[in-house]
Amino acid sequence: MIADVLADAGARMDRAVEGAKEDFATVRTGRANPQLFQKVLVDYYGSPTPLAQLASINSPEARTLIVTPYDKSALKSIEQAIRDIPNLGVNPTNDGNIVRITMPELTEERRKEYVKLVRSKGEDHKVHIRGIRRKSKDDLDDLKSEFGEDELVRAEKELDALTRAHVDAIDDALKRKEAELLEV
């Protein structure tokens, strides 16, 4: 039972760390990155559809992205969805076959804003991991009648080590993203 609680907590924390890394990837840096558009939803025949399902996204140059739709009729919808992305500041152009996106150069002020945004996202994910820890600790406390005090104390220490490792993983990803953002 204790092992099950710890395994479940570890799996949920792993997913939270992966979610944090994906979230960090959606914040733009100086380079054009197709991952910026992972969470973009396009209004495709009345239903919101992820951009990745409607088009391929390539980065031929450092600051340019090319979006090639599988269905040319979705071109205008894709262009509008990209234009509506907050905090991106791009103006996509459409030549009838593809959507070309040229990323503007980031100013120092804008880079600092993005660092603040990434730190905020990182803190949100760390709070989520601590919430998983709290729930797992409650689950362990519910097992008091079945297991001895020593086993539960050992399990709590393992849970704390697990939490610390996952929070450190988020911190490492955060440091890498900050360095990427501040790189000129």
Secondary structure, 3 states (H helix, E strand, C coil): CHHHHHHHHHHHHHHHHHHHHHHHHCCCCCCCCHHHHCCCEEEECCEEEEHHHHEEEEEEECCEEEEEECCHHHHHHHHHHHHCCCCCCCCCEECCCCEEEECCCCCHHHHHHHHHHHHHHHHHHHHHHHHHHHHHHHHHHHCCCCCCHHHHHHHHHHHHHHHHHHHHHHHHHHHHHHHHHHCC
